[in-house]
Amino acid sequence: MEPRSAPARPIPVLETITRVLERENRPMHAREIHSSAEELLGKPLLWKSVKGILFNYAQGETPRFLRVSRGLYKLTAEHRCDLQT
């Protein structure tokens, strides 16, 4: 009996979105974030995944993203320094 291979690592959508907003250093529309994240990863991402991450992480006591207006997001100041390359 052969050992099973480890399951594929899920695409780090949250990390990718954060990197996109960090690199652009400006508020971006959700569709623009989606497109840039796909370009950065080199593979397609589900629109609903990107939209869900933006919505969920723009809430709570320490949100990662700030919803500037409908469909427009930016990285909060507290999370700007979290990324290293």
C-alpha positions in Angstrom: 0.0 0.0 0.0 1.4 3.4 -1.1 1.2 6.4 1.1 -1.2 9.1 0.0 0.2 12.3 -1.2 -0.6 15.5 0.7 -3.5 17.5 -0.5 -2.8 20.5 -2.7 -2.2 23.7 -0.7 -5.1 26.0 -1.2 -4.5 29.2 -3.1 -3.7 31.9 -0.5 -6.4 34.3 -1.7 -6.2 36.6 1.4 -2.4 36.9 1.2 -2.6 37.6 -2.6 -5.3 40.3 -2.2 -3.3 41.9 0.6 -0.1 41.9 -1.6 -2.0 43.5 -4.5 -3.3 46.3 -2.2 0.2 46.7 -0.6 1.9 47.0 -4.0 -0.6 49.5 -5.5 -0.7 51.6 -2.3 -4.1 53.1 -3.3 -7.8 52.3 -3.0 -8.8 49.8 -5.7 -12.1 48.6 -7.1 -12.9 45.0 -6.2 -12.9 43.9 -9.9 -9.5 45.6 -10.3 -8.2 43.7 -7.2 -9.5 40.5 -8.7 -7.8 41.0 -12.0 -4.5 42.0 -10.4 -4.6 39.1 -8.0 -5.1 36.7 -10.9 -2.2 38.3 -12.7 0.0 38.1 -9.6 -0.8 34.4 -9.1 -0.7 33.5 -12.7 -4.0 31.5 -12.4 -7.7 32.3 -12.3 -9.4 33.1 -9.0 -13.1 32.8 -8.3 -14.7 36.2 -8.2 -16.9 35.2 -5.3 -13.7 34.2 -3.3 -12.2 37.6 -3.8 -15.4 39.4 -3.0 -16.0 37.3 0.1 -12.5 37.9 1.4 -12.9 41.7 0.9 -16.2 41.7 2.6 -15.2 39.6 5.6 -11.9 41.2 6.2 -13.3 44.7 6.1 -15.3 44.0 9.3 -14.6 43.4 13.0 -12.4 45.1 15.6 -9.2 45.0 13.5 -10.2 44.9 9.8 -7.5 44.2 7.3 -9.2 46.2 4.5 -11.1 49.5 4.6 -14.2 49.8 2.5 -13.7 53.4 1.1 -17.0 53.3 -0.8 -19.1 50.7 -2.6 -16.7 48.3 -4.3 -13.6 50.3 -3.4 -11.1 49.0 -0.9 -7.7 49.8 0.6 -5.4 48.2 3.0 -5.6 49.5 6.6 -2.5 51.2 8.1 -2.2 48.5 10.8 -1.8 45.8 8.1 0.6 47.6 5.7 3.7 46.5 7.5 2.7 42.8 7.9 4.1 41.9 4.4 7.7 41.1 3.8 8.3 40.5 0.0 
